[in-house]
Amino acid sequence: MQISSRFTLAVHIFACIDTFGSEYKVTSDFLAGSTNVNPVIIRKILGQLKGAGLIEVARGTGGATVTKPLDKITFLDIYNAVECVENGELFHFHENPSTNCPVGRNIHHILDDKLFRVQSALEKELASITLADIKKDTEKYLSEEKS
């Protein structure tokens, strides 16, 4: 199981906006160059982030800006914005377990609570990391490159 790459792309987008936004207009083409991903995919993610109120995007070549302080945007905010999981459920349960089998008949009772606990733990951890943490690490690695 993997979470969609839209999540890591979205974090990459925020890092670029923060790092380059004061010097350049951070457009979908600019971001596509950094992520090495098609600008159409970048525009879709930008649209999702905008829809969640996390960024503003000026039409044309105006570029993207972050709408909140970085310490107020968590990984969970981004995860939810870019719809990393279908219907808000990390685990997709197989549709029709056999009711003729004692395991199949009871598998939801066996697993549902455990899977919910796993998803809750993931979401709690995502909520504990902010874009300010990413900014700090980005600055650290950029300064090490310059040394």
Disulfide bonds with the S-S distance in Angstrom:
none
